[in-house]
């Protein structure tokens, strides 16, 4: 089993960050470019991976009261993950993303996982900034 975790501070209220992160319709704006989430009957979703051109049955749950999103594969149990938003005060937030790979076939390796997490967090921050700039904070 392999686990990877990355965090990033974002200059926005935790509610704003969580709202952006939990909006399934905007996942493509911050998830790794090769992953696409298609909602079925919540919490059921399908994740399409461009590199392999495969669809994976998954589950996705957003817990607004906890500012937490959890996901994972449904049948094969290959991977799971979560995103947690925490307020830091002064209008800033910390976002942590954690991935667990229970099946080596799903594990992209430490460098690829770290790079994907860092890139996703950076893209999420950009989306949050765009949204808060448009709404005036």
N, C-alpha and C positions, 0 to 999 in steps of 0.2 A: 504494500500500500504506500502511495506517495501523497504528501500533503504540501500545499503551497499557500502562502498568504502574503498579501501586500496591503498597505494602507496609504492613504493620501489625505492631506488636509485641504479643505475647500472653503473659499470665502463666501459662504452662504449659510442661511439657517438650515438646521437639519431637516425640517419639514419640506423646504424647497428641494433639497438634494434628494430626499426620499421620493418625493412626488415625481421627479424626473427619472430616477432610477427604476421605479416600480411601474412606469407607464409602458406596458408591453408594446404598444404601438410605436414607441420611440426606441426600442431596444437596438435596432439596427444602427442608431446614431452613436452608440457607445460600446456595444459588444464587439469582439473581434470581427473583422470584416467578413470572414468566411463562415460565420454562424448566423443563422436566421431562425427566429422563434415564431412558430405559427400556433395560435391559440386554437384549441379544439373545444372541449367542454371543461372549463376550469375545475380543478387545477391541472387537467391534462393539456399538454402542449406537445408539439413535435419540433425537434431541433434539426435543421438541415445544415449539413456541413458541405461547403462547396468543394473542398479538396477531395473528399471521398465520394461526393454526390450521394451521400446516404442520409436517410432520415432516422432519427432516434426518438422513440417514445419517451417522454419525460413528464415530470410534474413541476409545477411552479406555484409557490404560495408567497403572497406578500402580506405581512402582518404590520399594518399601519401603526397600531398602538405600540409595537416594539421597534418600529423602523427597521424591519428585517425582511429580507427576501431569501427564500430557501428554494433550492431546485435539486433535481437528480433524475437519473434514469428510472423508468418504471419497471420494466421486466428484468433486464439483465443486471441491474445493480452495479454498473460500471463506474459511475462517478456521482458525486454530490457536491453541493457548494452552498455558500451563503454570502450575503452582502449585508453589512450592518452599518447604519448611520448613527453617529453619536455627536451630540452638541458639545462644543468646546467653550461656549461663551463668546461674547463679543461678536456674535453673528457668524461664527465659523463652525465648521463641522469636520469630523474625521470619518472617512469611509474606509471600511476594511472589507476585503473580499478574500474568501477562503475556498480552496478547492481540494477535494479528496478524491483520489483515483483508486478504486478497489480492484480494478482490472488493468493489468499492464498494457493491454491493447488500447486503452483510452488515454493513458498517460503520455503527454507530449514530451516529457523530460523537463528538468528543472529550468534550464535557460528559456525554452519556448514558453513554458507556463509563466515564468516571471515576466518575460517580455509582453506576453498577452495581457496579463493582469495590469502591469504598469500602463500599457497602451490604453486599455479599457478605462482605467481610472482617470487618465489624462483626458480621454475623449468625453467621459462623463462630466468632468469638471468644465470642459469647454461648453458642453450643452447646458449645464447649470448657469454658467456665466452669460451665455446668450439669452437664456430665458429670463434671468433676473435683470439683465440690462434692458430688455424689452418691457418688463413690467415695473421697472423703477425700483427694484430692490426686493 
